[in-house]
Amino acid sequence: MSVEYIKQKFPELDRIQDAELREKVAATFAEAMRLGGWEDFDGVPFTLIVDTLGEDMVAHVRQVTKLAIAVAEARDDLDMDLIVAGAILHDVGKLLEYERKADGTVGKSANGIILRHPVSGAGLAMVMGLPEKIVHIIAAHSKEGEFVKRIPEAVVIFHCDFIDFEICKSKQGL
């Protein structure tokens, strides 16, 4: 998968001021797609827990990123590069946690059965040379983060992720 494809899918990457970080974020997503065997994002859900009502992984990641940017702009005391990079990469591990089954559906991969996406995503981010704070945001964005002290940017990503998830659930009456 090409970095250009990733940049097309996530135009919010342009909000990352540090050019090296921007390239590493895009390259990390491309590598996750390669490792997970994904040719494109078509039909990749952002969760397997509930019906996503047509919201796929790209839409979810972009929504979380937009929400996080809005919070960071309102506060004016957060590192915007960390916010954008962390938001874009928070679910990158799902490309390792999920796989397309023979019948075309998406389910848990062998990796996903033993590692949840915050763990595999953080591991990939480390291998790709991303800063520790980005690794932390990815690792701490879900329930795994309850066991560490989240940095402020990780708090934002954690809550923005759950806002989008809870709205999806609410639309279904759950």
C-alpha positions as CSV (number, residue, x, y, z in Angstrom):
1,M,0.0,0.0,0.0
2,S,1.3,3.4,-0.9
3,V,1.9,6.4,1.4
4,E,0.1,8.5,-1.3
5,Y,-3.0,6.4,-0.8
6,I,-2.9,7.0,2.9
7,K,-2.4,10.8,2.4
8,Q,-5.4,10.8,0.1
9,K,-7.6,9.0,2.7
10,F,-6.4,11.2,5.6
11,P,-6.0,14.8,4.4
12,E,-5.7,15.8,8.0
13,L,-2.1,14.6,7.8
14,D,-1.4,18.0,6.3
15,R,-2.1,19.5,9.8
16,I,1.1,17.9,11.1
17,Q,3.7,20.6,10.9
18,D,6.7,18.3,11.5
19,A,7.4,16.9,8.0
20,E,9.3,13.9,9.3
21,L,6.5,13.0,11.7
22,R,3.9,13.5,8.9
23,E,5.8,11.0,6.7
24,K,6.2,8.5,9.5
25,V,2.5,8.6,10.4
26,A,1.6,7.9,6.7
27,A,4.3,5.2,6.4
28,T,3.0,3.5,9.6
29,F,-0.5,3.3,8.2
30,A,0.8,1.9,4.9
31,E,2.9,-0.7,6.7
32,A,-0.1,-1.8,8.8
33,M,-2.0,-2.3,5.7
34,R,0.8,-4.3,4.1
35,L,1.3,-6.4,7.2
36,G,-2.5,-7.0,7.6
37,G,-2.9,-7.9,4.0
38,W,-5.2,-5.0,3.2
39,E,-5.3,-3.7,-0.4
40,D,-7.6,-0.8,0.4
41,F,-9.9,0.4,3.2
42,D,-13.1,-0.7,1.5
43,G,-15.3,-2.4,4.0
44,V,-12.9,-2.1,6.9
45,P,-15.2,-1.4,9.9
46,F,-14.0,0.7,12.8
47,T,-15.4,-1.8,15.3
48,L,-16.7,-5.3,15.4
49,I,-18.7,-4.7,18.6
50,V,-21.7,-3.0,17.1
51,D,-23.1,-2.2,13.6
52,T,-21.2,0.8,12.4
53,L,-24.2,2.0,10.3
54,G,-21.9,2.4,7.3
55,E,-19.2,4.3,9.2
56,D,-15.9,2.6,8.2
57,M,-12.5,2.9,9.7
58,V,-11.5,5.9,7.5
59,A,-14.6,7.8,8.5
60,H,-14.1,7.0,12.2
61,V,-10.4,8.0,12.2
62,R,-11.2,11.2,10.4
63,Q,-14.1,12.0,12.8
64,V,-11.9,11.3,15.8
65,T,-9.1,13.5,14.3
66,K,-11.5,16.4,13.6
67,L,-13.0,16.2,17.1
68,A,-9.5,16.1,18.7
69,I,-8.3,19.1,16.6
70,A,-11.4,21.1,17.7
71,V,-10.6,20.3,21.3
72,A,-7.0,21.2,20.9
73,E,-7.8,24.5,19.1
74,A,-10.3,25.4,21.9
75,R,-7.7,24.7,24.6
76,D,-4.7,26.2,22.9
77,D,-2.3,24.3,25.3
78,L,-1.8,21.0,23.6
79,D,0.7,19.9,21.0
80,M,-1.2,19.9,17.7
81,D,1.2,17.5,16.0
82,L,0.7,15.0,18.8
83,I,-3.1,15.4,18.6
84,V,-3.3,14.9,14.8
85,A,-0.7,12.1,14.6
86,G,-2.2,10.3,17.6
87,A,-5.7,10.6,16.4
88,I,-4.9,9.4,12.9
89,L,-2.9,6.4,14.3
90,H,-5.1,5.5,17.3
91,D,-6.7,2.6,15.5
92,V,-3.9,1.6,13.2
93,G,-3.6,-1.7,15.0
94,K,-7.0,-2.7,13.8
95,L,-5.4,-3.4,10.4
96,L,-3.6,-6.2,12.3
97,E,-6.4,-7.2,14.6
98,Y,-8.9,-7.7,11.8
99,E,-8.8,-9.7,8.5
100,R,-11.0,-10.2,5.6
101,K,-12.5,-13.7,5.7
102,A,-13.0,-16.0,2.7
103,D,-16.7,-15.0,2.6
104,G,-15.8,-11.3,2.3
105,T,-16.7,-10.4,5.9
106,V,-14.2,-8.9,8.3
107,G,-13.4,-10.6,11.6
108,K,-10.6,-11.1,14.1
109,S,-7.3,-12.3,12.7
110,A,-5.0,-14.7,14.5
111,N,-3.1,-11.7,15.8
112,G,-6.3,-10.0,16.9
113,I,-7.3,-13.0,19.0
114,I,-4.2,-12.6,21.1
115,L,-3.5,-8.9,20.9
116,R,-5.9,-6.0,20.9
117,H,-5.3,-3.1,18.5
118,P,-3.8,-0.7,21.1
119,V,-1.0,-3.1,21.7
120,S,-0.3,-4.1,18.1
121,G,-0.6,-0.5,17.0
122,A,1.8,0.7,19.7
123,G,4.2,-2.0,18.8
124,L,4.1,-1.1,15.1
125,A,4.6,2.6,16.0
126,M,7.7,1.8,17.9
127,V,9.1,-0.3,15.1
128,M,8.4,2.6,12.7
129,G,10.4,5.0,14.8
130,L,7.5,7.2,16.0
131,P,8.1,9.3,19.1
132,E,7.3,7.7,22.5
133,K,4.4,10.1,23.1
134,I,2.7,8.9,19.9
135,V,3.2,5.3,21.0
136,H,1.7,6.2,24.3
137,I,-1.4,7.8,22.7
138,I,-2.0,4.6,20.6
139,A,-1.5,2.3,23.6
140,A,-3.6,4.4,26.0
141,H,-6.5,5.3,23.8
142,S,-8.7,2.4,24.9
143,K,-9.3,0.4,28.1
144,E,-5.6,-0.5,28.2
145,G,-4.9,3.2,29.0
146,E,-6.7,2.8,32.4
147,F,-3.4,1.3,33.7
148,V,-1.1,4.3,32.9
149,K,-1.1,8.0,33.4
150,R,-2.3,9.5,30.1
151,I,-0.6,12.5,28.8
152,P,-3.0,15.4,28.0
153,E,-3.1,14.6,24.3
154,A,-3.9,11.0,25.0
155,V,-6.8,12.1,27.2
156,V,-8.2,14.0,24.3
157,I,-7.9,11.1,21.8
158,F,-9.3,8.6,24.4
159,H,-12.5,10.8,24.8
160,C,-12.9,11.7,21.2
161,D,-12.7,8.0,20.2
162,F,-15.4,7.1,22.7
163,I,-17.6,10.1,21.7
164,D,-17.7,8.8,18.1
165,F,-18.2,5.2,19.3
166,E,-21.0,6.1,21.8
167,I,-22.8,8.3,19.2
168,C,-22.8,5.3,16.8
169,K,-24.3,3.1,19.6
170,S,-26.8,5.8,20.5
171,K,-28.1,6.0,16.9
172,Q,-28.9,2.3,17.2
173,G,-30.7,2.7,20.5
174,L,-28.0,0.8,22.4
